[in-house]
């Protein structure tokens, strides 16, 4: 190409390259100038072949992206603990106990209103139910059916609220959520108008905030869209749209956003006792750092209990006479290989053999199927039951072609999440469950928020903070902002961002897509960490597991910038490897521990303990103990 240029073009090209280098060296401390001048220079030399300047523009845009978002670095966990221990400071306005979707959402809401906020979580963000969901951001087609069939206005209101929140969810975290078409296969002609009307009502109830419109597929088009679908007696299908997200990473993004707005946030920090003032009202808590073992007291004007399935434990710290309000229900999900479903089409079975609804969805390159619904006990890491796994496999087989042999050995991971269904202690019938969520203020002014679902976490948080302002007489600087607050990583994100990562760093395309979809604009921060492969291609990004796009640089990043403190934090909630393939997570465990040892200076005893605790956790993800023993 150089030989094809005229003498004048060669001179201009060399001048451009030299000038660009001088601009960069002179003003590299002001990336905005580099960006603007590089683009201006490119415009002035538009007669040159485009290939000469393409990479310069990509570089300049990436540099500007970093400039916009590198101004803030997440304080370390040690700094957060130090702030919590500072006895000379004024009491916090709110101490939020629980770092799941609800607790993190409340932290963002309160912090963006200008309140002084602390949030503590005894394990890790999303370590409980919030990482074990169906991964849908949805209005609830089941609630819609009940609203119509039973003429139930309350169910209708729930659907409308959830559809409104679904739109906000997708807008404030575009890198972590997206819309997903979901198919309803039809096997009887008379069901077509019934399902069609239901899908159209779902669109109508969403109003201006609707996603893509639902549509009907003929038998041939349905099989084209979902080739592994069972052909026998199929007459067609309806397709409607809902949202899907990466739940644990969404939870982490909420926690980091709260920190960005001034909240003090600490994981692996447990409340072991509630403190009270002279009048008997809750005014703080005694905390324990579950990593160092240190204990201290934090004072706050109000305490919010957002501990999900563990709600009753904190309520009884307040008053041992408090009745249990949580009715725990287990929902089991399984992960299957990606050949079980198309890459961009889910499936819903609205009427299984026992009347439950089952979803069959593509997620993070694999296929997720679930869920069950059965009473359970509240435990830290609930185990999926074998009979429930087999029930899901059996239901899945009813909808798949005989060519697809549904095998137990295909289950790559399985987990059980505890839904904290709740009873209202102030209701006349304390045995009946509330349909959505419940906010309760105890006699000692402990606020409890329980129930609800991922989709409506923001509305729940807003309502809870409103109640806290009223009960504790707080003075926020502004009203609720969270309908418009972009979560960390969201600003400037677009679906082609990964291309620049490939061009600038020589990443594998799959790795670049993963980084963009998991970290948004902060993927540039991840890629600034040295992780050269010593290969011709890809040049950047050594994988911790051969078949999955998680790389060593992001392990270092989540330790430095996302408060990851244990191997399970990394494998389960920062990356999602433990949820996608438990055996692959076990194989990656030594490498993760090695990197964390380098970053956190672990001794040999801590390394052994991490391997032990991670192995125990992976058994709750469906990994057999025999495989763990073989790896030791």
N, C-alpha and C positions, 0 to 999 in steps of 0.2 A: 504493500500500500504506500510506503514511504517513497518508493521509486516513481510512483504515479504522480506525485505532487510536483508542481512547478517550483522554480527556484524561489519565487516570492512566497509561496505557501510554506516552503520549508523554513524560510527565515521567520515568518510569522509564528509557525509552530514552535520553533526553538525559543523565540522571544516569549511566547505564551507560557511555555513550561518553566522558563527561568523566572519570569515575573510571578508566576503562581508560587514557586518555591520561596522567593523573597518575601512575598506577602505573608505566607504561612509562617516563616521563621521570625518575621518581624512582629507579627500580631497574633501568635498562636494562643496568647492569653486572652484574647477576645474573639472567640469562635464566631460570634455574630458577624464581625467584620470580614472574616475569612469567607464565610458563607456568601454574604452579599456581593463581595468583590469577585469571588470566583465565578458566580453566576453572571455578574455583569460582564466580566472578561469573556465568558463564553458567548454571551449575546453579541459582543463586539466582533467576535471572530466567527460568526455564524456561517461564513462561506467555506470554512474548513470541513473536511470529512467528519461526520458525527462521531465516529468511533474514537477519534482523538480526544474528545472531551467527555464522553459518557461517564467514564469512571470518575473524572474530576467532579462532575455534578453529583454523582452518587455519594462520593466522599464528603462533599460540602454539605449535602442534605443530612447525612449521618452525623456530621460534626455539629450541625445546628441542633439536631435532635438531642444529642448529648448535652449541648449547652443549655437547652431548655429544662432539662430534668436532672442534671448532675449537681444542681445547687444544693440539694438536700441529701444527706447521708443518714441512714437509720442509726440511732444510738445503739451501742452494744447492750446485751442483756445485763452486763455488769453495771453499766451506767443507769439502766432502768431500776435495778435493785437498789443502787445507791440513792436514787431519788426517792424511792419508797421508804427508805430507812431514815431520811432526813427529818429529824424531830423538830428542827427549828422552823420549818415551813408552816404556812397556814394550812388548816385542814382542807382536804379535797372537798369539792362540792358533791361529787358522787364517787363511790367505790363500787365498781361493777364486778361481781363474782361470776365467772364463767366466760370463756373465750371462744364459744361456738358462734354460730351465725347470729343468734340473738344478742349475746353479750357484745360481740364486736360491732354489730350494727348500732347498738345503743351508744357505744363508745364514740363512733363516728358522729352520730347525731348530736350528742352532748358536746363533744369537742368543737364541732363546727358552729355551735351556738355560742361558743366562748366560755363554756363552763370549764372548771378545773376538774379533770377526770383521771381516775386510775382504774385499770382493769387487770385482774389477776386470773390465771387459769392454772389449776393444779397439775394438769398434764401439758398438752400442747394445743394450739389453736386447731379446732376441728377434730380433736382426737376422739370425740364421741360420735353422736348421731350426725353431726354436720358434714362429716366426710363419708358417711355410709348411706347416702340418699340415692334416689333413682336418677339423679343428675338432671332432672327436668325443671324448667321454669315455666310453670303452667297454670292456667286458670282453673282446670279441674273439670274434665268432661264428665266425670262421675257425678259431681255436684250439679252440673247442668242437667243431667238426666233426672236427678232427684227433684230439682227445682221445677221441671216441667211436669213430670209424672205425678208429683205430690202437691203441685201448686204451692210450693214452699218459697215464700219471699226471702227468708233468711238465707237459704241456699243460693238463690239468685244474687243476693247482695254479695255473698262470698265469692261467687264467680266473677262478678263485675270488679270487685276490689282486686282480686288476684290478676285479672287481665290488665288492669291499670298498672299494677306493680310489675307485671311481666315486662311491659314496655320500658319502664324506668330502669329495671334490672339490665336489660340488653343495651340501653343507652349509656349507662354509667360505667359499664365494664365490657366494652365491645371485644376486647381481646380474650376474655374468659367466657363469653357466652355468645350464642348465635341461635338463629332459628333453625328448626329441624322439621322436615315433612314427616308425618306419621300416617301410616296406612291402616285403614280398617278394612280387612278383606270381607267380602260379602259372599255368602254361600246359598242364599235364598233370595229370589227375585223381590219378594215383598219387603225385604230389609232395605233395599236401595232407597226408596223415598224416605224411610224412617231415619237412616243414617245421614242422608243428604240434608234433610231438614235440621237435624241436630248439629251438623257441621256448619251450616249456614247461620244458625242461631248463635253459635260460638263466635263466628265472625262478626255478626251484628252486635252482640253484647260488648265486643271490644271497641266498637265504634271507630274513631279516627286512629286509635292505637292498635288496630288489627295488624297482624303480620300478613303474609301472602294469603290470598283467598283460597279456600278449600275447593276441591274439584273432584269430579268422578273419572275413574279409569275403567275402560272396558277390560274384559278378561285378558286379552292379548297384551294390552298396555300395562296392566297390573303385573303380569309375568315378566314383561320387559324391565319394569322398574325394580321388581323384587324376584329375580330369577329362581331363588331357592324356595319360593312359595309353593305349597301343595296345589296341584292343578285340579284334582278331582272335585267336581261339583262347584268350582269357583265360577261365579257369574260376573264379578267385577270388584271394584274397591273404591272407597272414598279416601281421599288424602286431605288432612288438615295440618295446620302448622302450630307448633308450640316452640318454646325456648329450651335450650340445653346449655349446661355450663359445667365447668370444672370446679366442683364444690369446695374441696379443701383449699385450692389455690384462691378461690374467691374469698374464702374465710381469712386466709393470710393477707390478701390484699386489703380487706376491711381493717384488719388489725394494724397494718402498716400505714394505712390512710389516717387512722385515728392518731397514731404517733406523729404523723406529718402535721396534724392540726394541734399538736401539743399535749395529747394524752400520754400518761405514763402507763406502759403496758409491759407485763411480765408473764411469760409462760413458766411452767414447772414451779409455780408459786401457789401454795395451798392455804386456804382459810382454815385454821384449826379451832378458832373460837371467835365469837362476836363480842364486841365490847359495848357497854351501855352507859348512858349518863345517869345523873342522880335521879331523874324521873323514870328511868327504866327504858328509855328509847335507844335503839341501836345507833351508835355513833362511830363505828369503825370495826376493825377486826385485827386479830392476831394472825400473822402470816408466817409460813415456813417455806424457805427456799428448799425445794425437794432435791436440789443438786448439791448444795453446800451444807444443808441442815440448819442454817441460821434461822432464828426466830425473832420477830419484832412486831410492834404494833403500829397500825396506820389509822389515823383519825379522818373521818369524813362527816359531812353534814347529813348524808344519807347513803344507805347501802341498798343495792339492787341485786336480787337473787335471780340470775339467768343461767342456772346450771342444768337445764334440760331434765334428763331422767333422774338426776341427783337432787332435784328440787327439795324433796322432803328432808334430806339430810341437813341442809342449811336452815330450813324452817324449824327443825327441832333444836338446832343450836339457839335459835331465837326463843323458842318455848317448847319444852319437851312434851307438853300436852297437845301440841298441834297435831291434827289428824293428817294422815297421808292423803295427798290429793292426786298423785300420779298413778295412772293405771298403765304400766309399761306394756308395749306391744312390740314384738319382734318382726322385723322385715328382712328377709334373706334375699340377697342378690348373688348372681354368679357371673363370672366373666368367661366368655367363650372366644375361640379364634375368630379373626375377622371374616373368614369365609362363610360364617353363619348369617351374615346380613350384608346388604349393600353398604357402601361407604357413606351414603347420604340419604338413607331412608329408614325410618323406624317402623315398628309394627305394634299395634295395640289389639289385644284380645279382650273385648269388653265383657265376655261371659265365659269364664273357664268352667271346668267340670264342677267346681264347688261354688260358683258365683263370684269369685274374686276376679279382679282385673289384673292382667299381666302385660308388661311392656317388654319389648324386644328391640334394643336400640344400638346403633353404632356409637362407640364412645372411645376416644383416644386411640383409635386404630384397632380396637377389638370390638366385641359385642357384649353388651350388658343385658341380662335377663332377670326379671323379678317383677313383683315381689310377693312374699307371703305376708300373712298377718295373723299372729298368734300370741297369746299371753306369754309373758316371760318374767324372769327376775332381773333386777337391775344389777349389772356387773360392769367392770371397767372395760373388758374386752370380750363381749358376748361371742359365743361360738355358734357357727351355723350348723344346724342339725342335718344329718344325712337324709332323713326322710323329706325334709323341705327342699333340699337340693334336688333330690330325685323327682319330687312333685313338679318343680320348675322344668326340669328336663323333659318330663312326660308331657307337660302342657305345650312346650315348645315343639315337640315332635308332631303334635297334631296339626301344626300349621306349615310344616316344612315338607318338601318333596321327599319321597322315599329314597331318592339318590343321596340325600344328606343323612348319614347315619349319626343320630344323636347319641354320643357316648359319654359316660361318666369321666373317662380319661381326658376328654376335651376341656374339662373345667380347669381353667388356669388359676382362678382365684375364686373364693366365695367368702362372703361376710354377712354378719347379722347386725343390723342397726336397730336401736331401741327408740321407738316413737313414744314421746312423753305425753300420751293422752291424759287430760286432766279433768278433775271434778272441781266445781266451784264450791269452796267451803262456806260461802255465804248464801248459796242457793237453798231453796226449800227442800229439794230432793238432792242431797249431797252425793248420792250414788250415780246420778246421771252425768254423762260426760259432756263437756262443752264442745261445740262443733269447730271452733276456730282456736283462739287463744284466750287467755285469762290473765288479768292483772289484779293482784290482791295486795292490800295493805294490812299488815298485821297490827295488833294492838300496840306493839312496840315499834311501829313504823319501819318494819322491814318490807320493802316492796318486792313482790315476786311476780315475774312474768314467765308464763309457761304455756305450752301448746304451740299451735301455729305450724307453719311450714316454711321452707327455704324461700319460696317465691315472695312471701309477704313479710320477710324479716324487716324490711325498711319501715313499713307501716306500723309493725309491732314496736319497733324501736322509737318511732316518733310518738306513738301513744304513751309509751312507758316514760319517756323523758318529759312529756307534758304532765303526766301524773306526778313525777318526781319534783318538778318545779312547783307544783301546787302543794304537795305534802311537805316539802322541805323549805318552802319559801325561798327558792333560789332566784337569782337575777341574771338571766342569760343576756348576752349582748345583742342577740338577734333571734328571729324566729327560725323554725326548722329549715335547713338548707339542702337536705339530702336528696331531694328530687333532682337536683342539678349538680351535686358534687361528684366530679369524676374520680373514680378510684385510682390509686397509684398505678401507673403504667398505661392509663387509658388515653391521655392527651396525645393527639397526633397519630394514634394508631390507625393503620389501614391494612387491608387484606394482602397488599403487595409488599409490605414492609420486609418480609423475609427475603425478597430478591436482593435488596441492598446488603443484607447480611451475607448472602452467598457471594455477591460480587466483591465485597470489601475484605472478607475474611477467608474465603475459600472453604466455606462450610458445605457439608452435605445438605441437600435441599430439605430432607426430612428433619434434620437437626435445626436448621434455620426456621422452618415452619413451626416447630415445637417451641423454640425460644420466643418467637414473636407471639404465638398464641398463649404462652404461659406467663410472659413477663411484660408484654406490650413494649412501650418505648424503652423500658429498662433492660431489654435484651441487649442494648448497646453496652450497658454496664457489665452484663455477664460476659460479653465478647471482648471486653477490655482486659479480662483476666487471661494470663498466658495459658494456652492449652493446645500447643502445636502438636501435630500428629507424626511428624517426620516422614510423611508420605507425600507423593505427588498430588494425590487427591483422595479424600478431602485434606486440606492443609490444616484445618482447625477443628478441634472438638473430639477429644478421645472419649469414646462411649464407656459408660460403666457397665452396660449390658449390651451385648452384640445386636440384639433384635429390637432395641428400643432407643429412642433419640436422646436419652439423658446423658449429659457429658460431665466430665470432671470439673470443668470451670463453673458449672452451675451449682455443684456441691459446695465449692468454695464460696460462691456468691451468697447462697442461702444461709451459710454460717455467718458471713460478715454482715449481710443486709436484711435477713429475715428471721433472726433470732433462733435459728435451728440449733438445738443443743444436744440432741441425741441422734443415733443412727436411725431410729424409727421416725423421728421428725423428718429426716431427709427422704427416706425410702417410701413413706406413706403419705406425707402431707405437703412436702415441697415438690418432690417428684411424685409420681403416682405409681411407681413401679410395683410396690407391694399389692396394690389394688388390681393391677393389670396382669401380673404373673408372679405369684408368690415364690415359685421356685427360682425364677430369674432374680428376684430380690435377694434370695438367700445366697445365690452365687455372687451377686454384686456386693454383698455385705462386707467382706474383708477389705475391698477397695475403698468403700465409703468410710469404714473405720480408720483406714490408713490416712486418708485425706483429712478426716476430722482430728486425728492425732496430730498431724502437722499444723493444723490451724489452731487447735485448742490446747495443745501440749498435754495430751492425756498420758498417764502412766500405764504400765502393763496391766495393773489390776482394773483400771477403768476400761481398758480395751476389752478385757475378758467379760466384764460385766455388761458392756454394750452388746457384745455378741450374744450373750445369754438372754438378755431382755428382748433383743430383736428377734431371736429364735422363738421365744415364747409368743411374741406378738404375731409372728408369721403363722403359727398354728391356728390363730383366730382368723386368719385369712385363707384357711383351707389347706394349708401345707401339712402333710403327714409327718408325724414325729420320726418315722423311719428315715425320711430324706434329711431331716435335721441331724440325726445321729451320724449319718454317712458323711456329712459335711464337717463334722467336728474333728 
